[in-house]
Amino acid sequence: MITEKYSEDSIRTLDWKEHIRLRPGMYIGKLGDGASQDDGVYVLLKEVIDNSIDEYIMGFGKTIEISIDEKQITVRDYGRGVPLGKVVDVVSKINTGAKYDSKVFKKTVGLNGVGTKAVNALSSYFKIESIREGRSKVAEFEMGQLVNDDKEADTTGRGGTIISFVPDEVIFGKYRYIDEYIERLLWNYVYLNRGLTIIFNGRKYQSQNGLHDLLTHNINSPVCYPIIHLHEDDLEFAFTHSTSQYSEEYYSFVNGQHTTQGGTHQAAFRESLNKTIREFYKKDFDANDIKTSLIVALSIKVQEPVFESQTKTKLGSQYIEPGGQSIRNYINDILKRRLDNFLHMNPETAEALLRKIMQSERERKDMANIKKLAKERVKKANLHNKKLRDCRIHYNENHPQRLETTLFITEGDSASGSITKARDVNTQAVFSLKGKPLNSYGLTKKIVYENEEFNLLQAALNIEDSLEDLRYNNVVIATDADVDGMHIRLLLLTFFLQFFPDLVRNGHVYILQTPLFRVRNKQKTIYCYSEQERMDAMAELGAKPEITRFKGLGEISPDEFINFIGKSIRLDPVILRKEMGIADMLSFYMGKNTPERQTFIIDNLRVELDAVES
């Protein structure tokens, strides 16, 4: 029964910065500590860069300079600069900005007058300087509160806007920046804006061939035919089929915004592609045979786009512009005409595309009975609830906590039991492995359905047909920090890279870090993740503290596990780097080159030992 008195005193009115700091998820999605590419610290950076990109799109400023000095980020463009009389307002008054005027900013990303206000409110320090027509204006803030409002002054500096900020550790905790995530973001900007130069900590990013470069840069396996790259007006697309991956993969964008959850433009492209291919070859192909192994980069520009959330990951717009042509018809008209012409003019590519689709058709028919039996096993396993302890919210739902959804993949009943008892049942699920999984290197996808562990894991993730149906945003491998645990990690990563590489490529796979030691006395307990942390803890506590070495996850009680999978969770992202393709990497680590791999392990062990000794 509620006993608190409900009166006029219960009603509060928050100012703009208080509301953003109290409910940051409404403005930037999840918070996070920088381990995930969609964590808030990267969203803040993106919100600032988006304004500079919009200037470039409107024809002002071909270079953007970005630097990170410890925690402080600085973004400098050479656009028109913010009108000096509005410098304070545009970063501190909600629903204030120029992008409500579609005549000034057409087909841009930031539309709601929120972006830089959120950055300002969620930063311990924020500074904006505008240089415009030989005059400059500077304003500084702390947690959204104006602390310095300089008067306008003469300057000889080049025009543009300079923003510096430090994300607030009170909001984000002990966050970090991962260069690979920032570089991926910057590459996407230059792919979508040919002629733009971005300089990040001295490194230059440029693209001459747009989405063709994007696919070339991201595809790590042989392809069935040269990339088909077509561009007309506000639509650009490039695609090919991989020879070695099975799933469909999209890099889709709206006004430069990476729509990781797709939307109306992606659905329209998929529908139009299927229709065009069927009509060109005069055969009613199954849609699954067309999309198997398909890799697509897609970009469209829309006036006044409607996204399904402030983080703009899914397009909801139905029309290219208010009252204009539908996105569906627009994409269909261009794709059908341009792709049909291309295939007629490039018969070798057309023949290779046909061979790939027919190969997928044969494989699908061969797999039909195996899939049927596999699904029956999944239903039977679910009835007994042996493998999966599910959560209440899922990633493919429109829910505020969808980005927090996590599946922990554990080894053995004791570890899964501890995590199951300690987890947040709303967003955290647990999948328990039975021993070591099979080494799937070099095997065909048939093994995914024939092997019980892989079949049930695939079903739990819901990724058989498309990554769009993924049930959990974070797939976390939670194994013991011993030789067996490391081996299981490697076998699981081999499975994902072999059959579902886009799960890793799109930043969904992590390794859970749990403490190796507990060091405590009667006053304090310190959990240590390395030998160095253990030594530091012993020095801090002094006088012979009690030291416990956790040999496995099962030895950590549920009461303690809450500390390691809650707000203070430590996740190491699994990141694919361009230096080595997936096929080469799997061949090296999982192939039959045992002597070469043994030498690599010994050499790297020596490096680790030297680092510890020094």
Secondary structure as UniProt FT lines:
FT   HELIX           8..10
FT   HELIX           16..22
FT   HELIX           25..28
FT   TURN            37..38
FT   HELIX           40..57
FT   TURN            58..59
FT   STRAND          63..69
FT   TURN            70..71
FT   STRAND          72..77
FT   HELIX           84..86
FT   HELIX           87..92
FT   TURN            94..95
FT   TURN            99..100
FT   TURN            102..104
FT   HELIX           115..121
FT   STRAND          123..132
FT   TURN            133..134
FT   STRAND          135..142
FT   TURN            143..144
FT   STRAND          145..149
FT   STRAND          153..154
FT   STRAND          160..167
FT   HELIX           169..172
FT   HELIX           179..192
FT   TURN            194..195
FT   STRAND          197..200
FT   TURN            201..202
FT   STRAND          203..205
FT   HELIX           211..218
FT   STRAND          228..232
FT   TURN            233..234
FT   STRAND          235..242
FT   STRAND          249..254
FT   TURN            255..256
FT   STRAND          257..258
FT   TURN            260..261
FT   HELIX           264..281
FT   HELIX           287..291
FT   TURN            292..293
FT   STRAND          294..300
FT   TURN            310..311
FT   TURN            322..323
FT   HELIX           327..345
FT   HELIX           347..384
FT   STRAND          388..389
FT   TURN            395..396
FT   TURN            400..401
FT   HELIX           402..404
FT   STRAND          406..411
FT   HELIX           412..422
FT   TURN            425..427
FT   STRAND          428..433
FT   TURN            441..442
FT   HELIX           446..450
FT   HELIX           452..461
FT   HELIX           467..469
FT   STRAND          474..478
FT   HELIX           483..499
FT   HELIX           501..505
FT   TURN            506..507
FT   STRAND          509..513
FT   STRAND          517..520
FT   STRAND          525..528
FT   HELIX           531..541
FT   STRAND          546..549
FT   HELIX           553..555
FT   HELIX           558..565
FT   TURN            567..568
FT   STRAND          570..573
FT   TURN            578..579
FT   HELIX           582..590
FT   HELIX           594..613
//
